[in-house]
């Protein structure tokens, strides 16, 4: 046998072996789906498809994770609700909201709009959509969002106290009443205040 013939023969034999391994070790996608996602699925096989590696089992895992996160959010809301204070209980002062309006004009209005209505790249911070986006969370959650990410180019440029004042201004802009005590700039006290879209 010539060297070229033996090379072709070895190559053909290798392809046949690979096809035999593929046909014996991996179920076709439709039979896998018909079996309800159980069977000899081998994600590590070099022949398994993305549909098999990310099929019903993976989708079930993503669903379970989403349900777990929703349950945790509801549980967190229940804990806050048990403590009893909401943003409708006068959790900031009118003076604090006035200071917040000044800080907002300097640090936030360029992106979020002078009337808190939002801009091309930034959401509105007042109105029904904003209120329902944060409904069920705590004031701490909203404050922490401001603290760690706003303004996006330099979050540390605005102090914690100024951000608490800005949050008071946002509450006022959303029709939530002022009270006798200022809104805290620390996470602990803010965690005891639930954000509700309606009283």
C-alpha beads as a LAMMPS data file, in Angstrom:
LAMMPS data file: protein, C-alpha beads

199 atoms
198 bonds

1 atom types
1 bond types

-500.0 500.0 xlo xhi
-500.0 500.0 ylo yhi
-500.0 500.0 zlo zhi

Masses

1 110.0

Atoms # bond

1 1 1 0.000 0.000 0.000
2 1 1 1.336 3.425 -0.918
3 1 1 1.950 5.971 1.909
4 1 1 -0.775 8.222 0.524
5 1 1 -3.294 5.349 0.501
6 1 1 -2.511 4.409 4.108
7 1 1 -2.922 8.055 5.169
8 1 1 -6.316 8.291 3.436
9 1 1 -7.390 4.964 4.936
10 1 1 -6.395 6.061 8.465
11 1 1 -8.151 9.371 7.990
12 1 1 -11.348 7.630 6.755
13 1 1 -11.200 5.178 9.659
14 1 1 -10.859 8.065 12.163
15 1 1 -13.923 9.807 10.723
16 1 1 -15.934 6.596 10.884
17 1 1 -14.900 6.114 14.542
18 1 1 -15.930 9.670 15.396
19 1 1 -19.326 9.186 13.721
20 1 1 -19.842 5.906 15.588
21 1 1 -19.042 7.604 18.927
22 1 1 -21.395 10.474 18.105
23 1 1 -24.289 8.236 17.128
24 1 1 -23.872 5.982 20.181
25 1 1 -23.289 8.568 22.917
26 1 1 -25.564 11.529 22.183
27 1 1 -29.334 11.459 21.775
28 1 1 -30.784 13.498 18.914
29 1 1 -32.343 16.767 20.016
30 1 1 -35.938 15.801 19.178
31 1 1 -35.766 12.486 21.035
32 1 1 -34.228 14.325 23.986
33 1 1 -37.096 16.826 23.962
34 1 1 -39.686 14.015 23.608
35 1 1 -38.230 12.265 26.648
36 1 1 -38.953 15.344 28.766
37 1 1 -35.308 16.233 29.175
38 1 1 -34.217 13.009 30.870
39 1 1 -31.788 10.570 29.435
40 1 1 -28.132 10.199 28.622
41 1 1 -27.373 13.864 28.031
42 1 1 -23.644 14.358 28.024
43 1 1 -22.932 18.106 27.962
44 1 1 -19.214 17.453 27.955
45 1 1 -19.412 15.529 24.682
46 1 1 -17.744 17.421 21.850
47 1 1 -20.730 16.544 19.680
48 1 1 -23.495 17.862 21.979
49 1 1 -25.309 20.869 20.613
50 1 1 -25.994 24.214 22.356
51 1 1 -29.683 23.241 22.439
52 1 1 -28.791 20.172 24.487
53 1 1 -26.387 22.016 26.806
54 1 1 -28.942 24.779 27.410
55 1 1 -32.145 22.763 27.118
56 1 1 -34.977 22.090 29.581
57 1 1 -32.678 21.409 32.533
58 1 1 -30.887 24.750 32.197
59 1 1 -34.175 26.578 31.642
60 1 1 -35.555 24.974 34.797
61 1 1 -32.528 26.226 36.724
62 1 1 -33.030 29.766 35.457
63 1 1 -36.710 29.619 36.387
64 1 1 -35.884 28.351 39.876
65 1 1 -33.358 31.165 40.348
66 1 1 -35.891 33.778 39.218
67 1 1 -38.528 32.387 41.592
68 1 1 -36.018 32.386 44.443
69 1 1 -35.122 36.040 43.804
70 1 1 -38.815 37.012 43.654
71 1 1 -39.419 35.192 46.931
72 1 1 -36.512 36.984 48.577
73 1 1 -37.824 40.363 47.403
74 1 1 -41.277 39.584 48.815
75 1 1 -39.738 38.412 52.096
76 1 1 -37.628 41.573 52.348
77 1 1 -40.748 43.650 51.716
78 1 1 -42.600 41.732 54.433
79 1 1 -39.818 42.399 56.946
80 1 1 -39.855 46.107 56.149
81 1 1 -43.664 46.178 56.301
82 1 1 -43.561 44.512 59.708
83 1 1 -41.450 47.408 60.961
84 1 1 -44.269 49.699 59.897
85 1 1 -42.809 52.885 58.409
86 1 1 -43.286 53.890 54.788
87 1 1 -42.302 56.877 52.672
88 1 1 -45.843 58.183 53.288
89 1 1 -45.136 58.671 57.002
90 1 1 -43.197 61.947 56.716
91 1 1 -39.653 60.552 56.706
92 1 1 -37.854 63.749 55.580
93 1 1 -38.169 67.476 56.308
94 1 1 -39.144 70.290 53.959
95 1 1 -35.760 71.926 54.622
96 1 1 -33.963 68.728 53.646
97 1 1 -35.964 68.551 50.401
98 1 1 -35.033 72.187 49.667
99 1 1 -31.320 71.361 50.106
100 1 1 -31.886 68.284 47.964
101 1 1 -33.364 70.389 45.162
102 1 1 -30.170 72.488 45.093
103 1 1 -27.906 69.413 45.101
104 1 1 -30.066 67.774 42.427
105 1 1 -29.790 70.839 40.174
106 1 1 -25.992 70.671 40.396
107 1 1 -25.417 66.917 40.162
108 1 1 -28.451 65.252 38.553
109 1 1 -30.565 67.610 36.441
110 1 1 -28.274 67.463 33.419
111 1 1 -29.196 63.805 32.831
112 1 1 -32.507 63.316 34.669
113 1 1 -34.035 66.678 33.736
114 1 1 -34.787 69.761 35.820
115 1 1 -38.314 68.458 36.458
116 1 1 -37.070 64.897 37.277
117 1 1 -38.814 63.727 34.102
118 1 1 -35.799 61.948 32.653
119 1 1 -33.691 62.478 29.565
120 1 1 -32.451 60.622 26.516
121 1 1 -30.231 58.271 28.503
122 1 1 -31.582 58.598 32.058
123 1 1 -34.944 57.566 33.527
124 1 1 -37.393 59.878 35.212
125 1 1 -37.211 60.098 38.992
126 1 1 -40.785 61.213 39.583
127 1 1 -44.139 59.923 38.455
128 1 1 -46.129 56.715 38.368
129 1 1 -43.574 54.611 36.518
130 1 1 -40.776 55.566 38.895
131 1 1 -42.952 54.954 41.959
132 1 1 -44.031 51.506 40.812
133 1 1 -40.500 50.543 39.778
134 1 1 -39.450 51.020 43.420
135 1 1 -42.687 49.824 45.024
136 1 1 -41.994 47.255 47.761
137 1 1 -38.312 48.084 48.117
138 1 1 -36.859 49.985 51.046
139 1 1 -35.603 53.551 51.126
140 1 1 -32.175 51.992 51.730
141 1 1 -32.358 50.205 48.354
142 1 1 -33.043 53.474 46.558
143 1 1 -30.447 55.369 48.568
144 1 1 -27.798 52.714 47.880
145 1 1 -28.561 52.936 44.164
146 1 1 -27.910 56.680 44.352
147 1 1 -24.868 56.263 46.570
148 1 1 -22.956 53.713 44.517
149 1 1 -23.844 54.740 40.967
150 1 1 -24.823 58.412 40.752
151 1 1 -23.585 60.476 39.096
152 1 1 -22.288 57.707 36.835
153 1 1 -19.006 59.420 35.978
154 1 1 -18.025 60.108 39.618
155 1 1 -20.310 58.683 42.320
156 1 1 -18.027 59.932 45.110
157 1 1 -18.329 63.535 43.949
158 1 1 -21.639 63.897 45.828
159 1 1 -21.567 63.271 49.603
160 1 1 -23.783 60.802 51.441
161 1 1 -25.624 63.673 53.113
162 1 1 -26.247 65.395 49.781
163 1 1 -27.579 62.115 48.377
164 1 1 -29.940 61.748 51.353
165 1 1 -31.103 65.316 50.656
166 1 1 -31.586 64.480 46.976
167 1 1 -33.628 61.441 47.972
168 1 1 -35.786 63.701 50.177
169 1 1 -36.308 65.983 47.156
170 1 1 -37.293 62.965 45.052
171 1 1 -39.811 61.857 47.678
172 1 1 -41.279 65.354 47.747
173 1 1 -41.482 65.407 43.932
174 1 1 -43.423 62.131 44.093
175 1 1 -46.008 63.633 46.436
176 1 1 -44.799 61.966 49.618
177 1 1 -45.286 64.277 52.609
178 1 1 -42.576 65.917 54.709
179 1 1 -42.316 65.281 58.433
180 1 1 -40.396 66.464 61.494
181 1 1 -37.215 64.372 61.204
182 1 1 -34.635 64.321 58.426
183 1 1 -34.053 61.298 56.261
184 1 1 -30.895 59.516 57.450
185 1 1 -27.818 59.093 55.298
186 1 1 -26.985 55.650 56.759
187 1 1 -28.285 52.310 55.540
188 1 1 -29.615 51.025 58.865
189 1 1 -32.382 53.585 59.492
190 1 1 -33.253 53.722 55.777
191 1 1 -33.790 49.968 55.722
192 1 1 -36.733 50.404 58.110
193 1 1 -38.627 52.605 55.638
194 1 1 -40.605 50.909 52.893
195 1 1 -41.069 52.588 49.534
196 1 1 -44.708 52.328 48.461
197 1 1 -46.134 53.787 45.275
198 1 1 -49.383 54.699 47.076
199 1 1 -50.307 55.326 50.709

Bonds

1 1 1 2
2 1 2 3
3 1 3 4
4 1 4 5
5 1 5 6
6 1 6 7
7 1 7 8
8 1 8 9
9 1 9 10
10 1 10 11
11 1 11 12
12 1 12 13
13 1 13 14
14 1 14 15
15 1 15 16
16 1 16 17
17 1 17 18
18 1 18 19
19 1 19 20
20 1 20 21
21 1 21 22
22 1 22 23
23 1 23 24
24 1 24 25
25 1 25 26
26 1 26 27
27 1 27 28
28 1 28 29
29 1 29 30
30 1 30 31
31 1 31 32
32 1 32 33
33 1 33 34
34 1 34 35
35 1 35 36
36 1 36 37
37 1 37 38
38 1 38 39
39 1 39 40
40 1 40 41
41 1 41 42
42 1 42 43
43 1 43 44
44 1 44 45
45 1 45 46
46 1 46 47
47 1 47 48
48 1 48 49
49 1 49 50
50 1 50 51
51 1 51 52
52 1 52 53
53 1 53 54
54 1 54 55
55 1 55 56
56 1 56 57
57 1 57 58
58 1 58 59
59 1 59 60
60 1 60 61
61 1 61 62
62 1 62 63
63 1 63 64
64 1 64 65
65 1 65 66
66 1 66 67
67 1 67 68
68 1 68 69
69 1 69 70
70 1 70 71
71 1 71 72
72 1 72 73
73 1 73 74
74 1 74 75
75 1 75 76
76 1 76 77
77 1 77 78
78 1 78 79
79 1 79 80
80 1 80 81
81 1 81 82
82 1 82 83
83 1 83 84
84 1 84 85
85 1 85 86
86 1 86 87
87 1 87 88
88 1 88 89
89 1 89 90
90 1 90 91
91 1 91 92
92 1 92 93
93 1 93 94
94 1 94 95
95 1 95 96
96 1 96 97
97 1 97 98
98 1 98 99
99 1 99 100
100 1 100 101
101 1 101 102
102 1 102 103
103 1 103 104
104 1 104 105
105 1 105 106
106 1 106 107
107 1 107 108
108 1 108 109
109 1 109 110
110 1 110 111
111 1 111 112
112 1 112 113
113 1 113 114
114 1 114 115
115 1 115 116
116 1 116 117
117 1 117 118
118 1 118 119
119 1 119 120
120 1 120 121
121 1 121 122
122 1 122 123
123 1 123 124
124 1 124 125
125 1 125 126
126 1 126 127
127 1 127 128
128 1 128 129
129 1 129 130
130 1 130 131
131 1 131 132
132 1 132 133
133 1 133 134
134 1 134 135
135 1 135 136
136 1 136 137
137 1 137 138
138 1 138 139
139 1 139 140
140 1 140 141
141 1 141 142
142 1 142 143
143 1 143 144
144 1 144 145
145 1 145 146
146 1 146 147
147 1 147 148
148 1 148 149
149 1 149 150
150 1 150 151
151 1 151 152
152 1 152 153
153 1 153 154
154 1 154 155
155 1 155 156
156 1 156 157
157 1 157 158
158 1 158 159
159 1 159 160
160 1 160 161
161 1 161 162
162 1 162 163
163 1 163 164
164 1 164 165
165 1 165 166
166 1 166 167
167 1 167 168
168 1 168 169
169 1 169 170
170 1 170 171
171 1 171 172
172 1 172 173
173 1 173 174
174 1 174 175
175 1 175 176
176 1 176 177
177 1 177 178
178 1 178 179
179 1 179 180
180 1 180 181
181 1 181 182
182 1 182 183
183 1 183 184
184 1 184 185
185 1 185 186
186 1 186 187
187 1 187 188
188 1 188 189
189 1 189 190
190 1 190 191
191 1 191 192
192 1 192 193
193 1 193 194
194 1 194 195
195 1 195 196
196 1 196 197
197 1 197 198
198 1 198 199
